[in-house]
């Protein structure tokens, strides 16, 4: 990889990066936009910050994660995951352009949603052991996240949502959570 500080500018990582730019309080991915490369990232960030009545002061930019089975959304109340209310989702491919249906290019706007039973059958192939493993890992991440939050502020927010991607591992018994 190139290092512009050291004078080696052969590779500029942003020109090759694929990811998403998003606002932190986006609802149903309204403000989550996929990009590829520096120029598309600039367009997406400009769009996010220049929308009507926008008050965002920052946006998240993260690497694109494509190799996953589904996303789990867990509400956390008083620092504890509300396990019975978990929801599982998967995204449709984002629009390549706004030619069809008025969808903005790069925008995620279509979801498949369901509860645990649907996720178990549709995305986990009926493998309850793997899904239990994933849910336990998500719960541990939530516990660690709440601990970290307590180092940054005096208390954890009363309610927040914790989202994580799940990918079944080849061993059939575990899942990666990220």
N, C-alpha and C positions, 0 to 999 in steps of 0.2 A: 504494500500500500504506500501511496505517496505521502510525504510529510511536508506540507507547504512551509512550515516553520523552519525545517532544515534545508529548504530550498529544492526538495525533490517533489515536483508537481506533476509527475507522470500520470498519476491516477487521482482523480477527484472523486471521492466516495459518493458525494451527493449526486453526481451525474449518473450513477449506477443504482442508487438506492430506490427501492420500491417500498412504499409504506402508506400510512394514512395520517392525515392531519385532522385534528378534531378539537372541538371545544369541550371543556370538562363537564358541562351540564347539558349535554345533548340528549334529547329524548328520541328514542327509537332511531338512532343514527341520523337524525336530521342534519347534524353538523359534523358528519364523519365523511371525509372525502379521500378517495384513493388517488395516489400520484405515482409517477415513475419519472425520476430524474429531477434535477434542480429547477428547470424552467416550469414544469408542471407543478412542483411544490410551491413555487412563487405564485402561480395562478390560484392554486387552492387556498393558500394563506390569505391572499388579497381578497378573495371571495368571502372567506370566513370573517375577516375583520371589517369588511365594508358593507355588511348587510344592514338593512334598515333596523333601527332601534337596537343595534348591537352594542353591547357594553363590555365585551370580553377584552381582557388585558393580555391574555396569553392563550396559546393553543398547544396541544400536545402533538408531537410528531414522533411516530414510532415505526419501526420496521413492520413490513407486511408479514402477517402470519397466515399462511395458506393451507398448510398441511395439518388440519385438525378435523375432528368429527363433529363437534358441536360446542356451543357456549353454554355455560351454566350461570344463571343470575341468581344470586342469593341475597336476600334482604337481611340486614344485621340490625337488631334492636338491642339497645343497651349492651353492646359488645358481644352479643350471642347470635349465631346464625339461626334464622327461622327456617328450619329444614323442611317442614311440610309445605312451605310456600315457594320452594325453588322452582324456577322456570328454565326451560332449555330452549335454545334457539339455534338456527343455522341461517346464514345469509344467502341470498341469491347473489349471483355475480353482479357487480355494480355496472351501471349503464356505461357503455363505451362513448356514447354521444347523447345529445338531447333530441335526436331525430324521432325516437319512438316513445310515445306516451308522455312527452314533456319532462322526462327524467333528466336531471342535470348530469353531465358526464362525470364519472368517478363517484357518484353518490350511491351509497347503500340504501335501498329503500324497500326491499322485499325481504320478508322473514318467514321462516317456518317456525311456529312456536308450539310449545306443548308442555305438559307436565312430565313427571318422572316415568310413568308407564310408556308414554309415547317415545321419550328419549331412549329408554331401555330397548325398545323394539326397533326403532327407526335408525338410531345412530350407534347403538352399542351391540347390535346383533343379538339381543336377548341375554347378553353377558352381565348378569347382576353382580358378579364378583368384581369385574372391572369397574362398573359404575360405583359400587360401594367404595372401592379404593379411591376413585376420583373424588367422591364426596368427602371422604375422610381427609384427603390432601387439601381440598378447598377449605374445610373447617380449620385445619392447622394454619393455612395461610391467613385466614381471617384473624385467628388468634394472634399471629405474629404481626399482622398489619395493625391491629388494635394496640398492641404493645408499643409498636413504633409510634403510632399517633400520640400515645401518652407521653412520649419523649418530646414531642413537638408542641403540644398544647395540654392544658390542664385536664381535659376530659375528652373522651371519644364522643363524636356526634351521637345523638339519641338514635337516629335511624340513618342508614346509608345502604347503598347497594354495591355488592362486590361481584364483579364479573370475571370469569376465567374461561379460557379455552381448554377443551378436553381432547386428548388423542389416545385411542386405544393402543397399547403396546403389543408387539408381536407375541409376547408370552401368554396373552389371553387372560391374564390375571390382574394386570395393573394398567394404569393410565398415566400419561404425562399430563401435567396441569401447568398452564402458562397463561 
